[in-house]
Amino acid sequence: MPLVFTQNEVSVAEIEYADVLGKVYEYPSRYRALIQSGERFVYYRGRRRADGSSQTPSYLGCGTVGEITEIGERFRCTVKDYQEFKRPVLFKDGDGYREPEANQRKAIGFYFQVGVRPIDQRAFDEILEAGLGRTAVQRAALGRTKKPSTSTPKASADVKLYELALALATAEARAQWPSATIFRAPAGQYFALIIRHPNGENHHVAVKSTEEDEPRIQLSDGEIAYAEAHAAAYSLWVFYAINLESGTAKLIKRKGRITDDDIDLRAALHGGRLKNAKAGKKVGPIPG
């Protein structure tokens, strides 16, 4: 998932970072799991100027995270493919914020004080389009889609397992939240389903799938960091012992932060097992 890097003229916490716009970005260790080499990002500049005056917050340009180095208690990453926007892109588009998550927050000021934060692909592309023009964004998107095919029989089977898990998850979500609107998240998110409640609040559900008899899953650093940052509105649903022929599976649900209490996190970064397998229940098949 793309990121937003805050690049203020002066730090709110009055902490100095060895940043060089478009070349180097330094950040505290709490963002270690979120920032990964190869991730795309957009620069955000806040309201405070170095001379004490104010300005309208805006986005300045975009780039790609390069090599990451640990410097004491901080980290630095190089910036690749930096593109400065033709003009700063205001942080609001009409009455709404360009970052969708901000529109769901009551404490807006606290949201924008977070130095590094995820942003969904659609909002990221819209900011780039406003700053660089439609042609540049379309060219970048075309480059993302023109990757050599690596499809294999195993990959095809994994897709079928995941599609069944998504269908089962959708049915389960409708049963759990009958008054909510359920729809799939855009590609590239750290979650698969968006549960929109009548009061306007959203809940995000990440879906994992495996045909193994035990709930073994893979998690990335980014997924764990996202669950940490959005614990109150995040759930992880693991579908295991999936039977494609019968359309059934076992399901374990967990809400909030991903911790080592019920998932072997060290192993999960490569493929770990949920510890509370006894909590699994049988689901499916999907009603015809």
C-alpha positions in Angstrom: 0.0 0.0 0.0 1.3 3.5 -0.8 2.4 5.8 2.0 2.4 9.4 3.0 5.7 10.9 4.2 5.4 14.1 6.2 8.0 16.6 5.2 7.4 19.7 7.3 9.4 22.9 7.3 9.5 22.6 11.1 8.8 19.6 13.3 5.8 19.9 15.6 7.8 18.0 18.2 10.8 20.1 17.5 12.9 17.1 16.5 15.4 17.4 13.8 15.6 14.7 11.1 18.3 14.4 8.4 15.9 14.7 5.5 16.8 15.8 2.0 13.7 16.3 -0.1 13.7 13.8 -2.9 16.9 12.1 -1.8 16.8 10.9 1.9 14.1 10.4 4.5 14.8 9.8 8.1 12.2 8.4 10.5 11.8 6.9 14.0 11.8 3.1 14.7 8.0 3.0 15.2 7.6 3.2 11.4 10.1 0.4 10.7 7.5 -2.2 9.8 5.5 0.2 7.6 8.3 1.5 5.4 9.6 -1.1 3.0 11.9 -0.9 0.0 10.1 -0.5 -3.2 7.0 1.1 -1.7 5.6 4.2 -3.4 4.9 7.3 -1.3 3.8 10.9 -1.6 5.3 13.9 0.3 3.0 15.8 2.6 3.8 19.3 4.0 1.9 20.5 7.1 0.6 23.9 8.1 3.5 25.4 10.1 6.2 27.4 8.3 9.7 27.7 9.6 9.1 31.5 10.1 6.1 30.8 12.4 3.4 31.7 9.9 0.9 29.3 8.5 0.2 27.8 5.1 -2.4 25.4 3.6 -1.2 21.8 4.0 -0.4 20.1 0.6 1.4 17.3 -1.2 4.7 18.2 -2.9 5.8 15.2 -4.9 6.2 11.4 -5.0 8.9 8.8 -5.0 9.8 5.2 -4.2 11.5 3.9 -1.0 15.0 2.8 -1.8 17.7 1.3 0.4 17.0 1.4 4.2 19.7 1.9 6.8 19.5 1.7 10.6 21.1 4.8 12.2 21.1 4.4 16.0 17.5 4.5 17.1 16.3 5.8 13.8 16.2 4.6 10.2 17.0 6.3 6.9 15.8 5.4 3.4 17.0 6.7 0.1 14.4 8.1 -2.3 14.2 6.8 -5.9 12.3 8.1 -8.9 11.4 11.4 -7.2 9.0 13.6 -9.1 8.2 17.1 -7.9 4.6 18.1 -8.5 4.0 20.9 -11.1 2.3 22.7 -8.2 1.5 21.7 -4.6 -1.7 19.7 -4.3 -4.0 20.9 -1.5 -4.8 18.4 1.1 -8.5 19.0 0.6 -10.5 18.4 -2.6 -13.6 20.5 -2.1 -15.1 19.8 1.4 -13.3 16.4 1.8 -9.8 15.4 2.6 -7.8 13.7 -0.1 -6.8 11.0 2.4 -9.9 8.9 2.9 -9.0 7.9 6.4 -9.0 11.5 7.5 -12.7 11.9 6.6 -13.5 9.2 9.1 -11.7 10.8 12.0 -13.1 13.1 14.6 -9.7 14.3 15.8 -8.4 15.5 12.4 -5.4 17.3 13.9 -4.1 14.1 15.5 -4.4 12.2 12.2 -2.2 14.6 10.3 0.4 14.6 13.1 1.3 11.0 12.2 4.6 11.3 10.3 4.1 8.2 8.1 0.7 6.8 7.2 -0.8 4.4 4.6 -3.1 5.7 1.9 -5.2 3.7 -0.5 -4.1 3.3 -4.1 -7.0 5.2 -5.6 -6.4 8.3 -3.4 -2.7 8.0 -4.1 -3.3 8.0 -7.8 -5.7 10.9 -7.6 -3.1 13.0 -5.8 -0.5 12.1 -8.4 -2.9 12.9 -11.2 -3.5 16.4 -9.6 0.2 17.0 -9.2 1.6 15.4 -12.4 -1.2 15.2 -14.8 -3.3 12.2 -16.0 -0.8 11.0 -18.7 2.0 10.5 -16.2 -0.2 8.5 -13.8 -1.5 6.4 -16.6 2.0 5.7 -17.8 3.0 4.6 -14.2 -0.1 2.4 -13.9 0.7 0.8 -17.2 4.2 0.0 -16.0 2.7 -1.7 -12.9 0.5 -4.0 -15.0 3.0 -5.0 -17.6 4.8 -7.5 -15.5 5.9 -10.8 -17.0 3.4 -13.6 -16.2 4.5 -15.9 -13.5 1.2 -18.0 -13.5 1.6 -21.6 -12.5 -0.9 -24.4 -11.6 -0.1 -23.7 -7.9 -0.8 -20.0 -8.3 -4.1 -20.8 -10.1 -5.1 -23.1 -7.2 -4.3 -20.4 -4.7 -6.5 -17.9 -6.5 -9.4 -20.3 -6.4 -8.9 -20.9 -2.7 -8.7 -17.1 -2.0 -11.8 -16.4 -4.2 -13.8 -19.0 -2.2 -12.5 -17.5 1.1 -13.7 -14.1 -0.1 -17.1 -15.4 -1.0 -17.4 -17.1 2.4 -16.2 -14.0 4.1 -18.8 -11.9 2.3 -21.6 -14.2 3.4 -20.3 -14.3 7.0 -20.0 -10.5 7.1 -23.6 -10.1 5.9 -24.8 -12.5 8.6 -22.7 -10.8 11.3 -23.6 -7.2 10.2 -27.0 -7.5 8.5 -27.6 -3.7 8.5 -24.2 -2.9 7.0 -23.1 -2.5 3.4 -20.4 -5.1 2.4 -18.1 -4.6 -0.5 -14.6 -5.6 -1.6 -11.7 -3.3 -1.1 -9.7 -2.1 -4.1 -6.6 -4.1 -5.0 -3.4 -3.3 -3.1 -5.0 -2.8 0.4 -4.1 -4.5 3.6 -7.7 -5.8 3.9 -10.1 -7.5 1.6 -13.6 -6.4 2.7 -15.0 -3.0 3.8 -17.9 -3.1 6.2 -19.8 0.2 6.1 -22.2 0.6 9.0 -25.3 2.8 8.8 -23.7 5.4 11.0 -20.9 5.9 8.4 -18.2 4.0 10.3 -16.1 1.5 8.4 -14.6 -1.8 9.5 -11.9 -3.5 7.5 -11.6 -7.3 7.3 -8.4 -9.0 6.1 -8.9 -12.5 4.6 -6.4 -15.3 4.6 -6.9 -18.7 2.9 -5.3 -22.2 3.0 -6.4 -25.7 2.3 -4.2 -27.0 5.1 -6.0 -28.5 8.1 -4.3 -26.0 10.4 -4.7 -22.2 10.2 -1.3 -21.4 8.7 -1.0 -18.0 7.1 1.6 -15.5 5.8 1.7 -11.9 7.1 3.9 -9.0 5.9 5.4 -6.3 8.1 3.0 -3.9 6.4 -0.1 -6.0 7.4 1.0 -6.1 11.0 1.7 -2.4 11.1 -1.7 -1.6 9.5 -3.5 -3.8 12.1 -1.6 -1.9 14.8 -2.6 1.5 13.5 -6.3 0.7 12.9 -6.9 -1.9 15.6 -10.4 -0.6 16.6 -11.7 -1.0 13.0 -9.7 -4.1 11.9 -10.3 -7.9 11.9 -8.4 -10.8 10.5 -10.4 -13.8 9.3 -8.5 -17.0 8.5 -10.2 -19.6 6.3 -8.5 -23.0 6.5 -9.2 -26.6 5.7 -10.8 -25.2 2.5 -12.6 -27.8 0.4 -13.2 -26.4 -3.1 -15.5 -29.2 -4.1 -17.9 -28.7 -1.2 -17.3 -25.0 -0.9 -16.7 -25.2 2.8 -13.9 -24.2 5.2 -13.1 -23.6 8.9 -13.0 -20.0 10.1 -11.1 -18.3 12.8 -11.9 -14.6 13.5 -9.8 -12.2 15.5 -10.3 -8.5 16.0 -7.8 -5.7 16.6 -4.0 -5.8 16.8 -2.1 -8.8 15.5 -0.1 -10.0 18.5 2.1 -12.9 19.4 -0.5 -14.1 21.9 -2.5 -16.0 19.3 -0.2 -15.8 16.2 3.4 -16.9 16.0 4.5 -13.5 14.5 8.1 -14.4 13.9 7.1 -17.4 11.9 4.1 -15.6 10.3 6.3 -13.3 8.4 7.3 -16.4 6.4 4.2 -18.5 7.1 3.0 -19.1 10.7 0.2 -20.8 12.5 -2.6 -19.3 14.6 -2.4 -20.6 18.1 -6.2 -20.6 18.9 -7.2 -23.3 16.4 -9.9 -24.6 18.7 -11.9 -21.4 18.1 -12.4 -22.4 14.4 -15.9 -23.0 13.2 -17.2 -24.6 10.0 -18.6 -22.3 7.3 -20.1 -22.8 3.9 -21.2 -23.8 1.4 -22.5 -20.5 0.1 -26.3 -20.4 -0.3 -27.3 -20.8 -3.9 
